[in-house]
Amino acid sequence: MKITDVRVRIVKKDDSKLKAVASVTFDDCFVIHDIKIIEGNEGPFIAMPSRKTNDGEYKDIAHPIKQETREEIIKAILSAYAEEKNKETE
C-alpha cells in the first residue's frame, strides 16, 4: 500500500497536548481519519484512532501491523504537520 494523501488540521488549544488531527489515504481508495498528533516530552508523536472499552482502557480501532509501515505513516504525518505549522507562521 502506498500513502497517496495526508491531511493535517491544526487544533487551536494553547493548553492542550493535542496539536493536530490527521487523515491518511492509501492507494487513493482507503482512508484513516482521526489520527492524533500529540506533543510529548520528546517531541510530537501520533496516536491512532481508538475507542474506550467497558473497563476504561483505550484500544486502537485501526493500526499498522508491520513496523516499517508504522514508521512510514509516522514520517508522512509528522512531515505534513511540520508543513502546516510553517504555513501558520508565514
Phi, psi and omega in degrees: 000143180242137175285121182251348178199141173226127178238136182234132176244116180291137177261127185263069175230109186297325185267004184261146173281341175287117185256332182195167176232137184238156170233136181237129178253137179246132176051031181052024183216354180217132184232145172242122179259169172063038171275121185272141172250117187242139177274114178258182180296332181250023180111181183288149174217167181252154174231124181292159179302139183217169175225155180273130179275173181298333180268011174090357178277159175254133179238136177298138176276319179222138179198154178288147179269321182268141181299320181294328176291317178301314181296322178295317179295313180302312181299316181295317181292313182293330175293315178295324178297315178299319178298316179295320178297320179296322178298324181292329183273350181282000000 
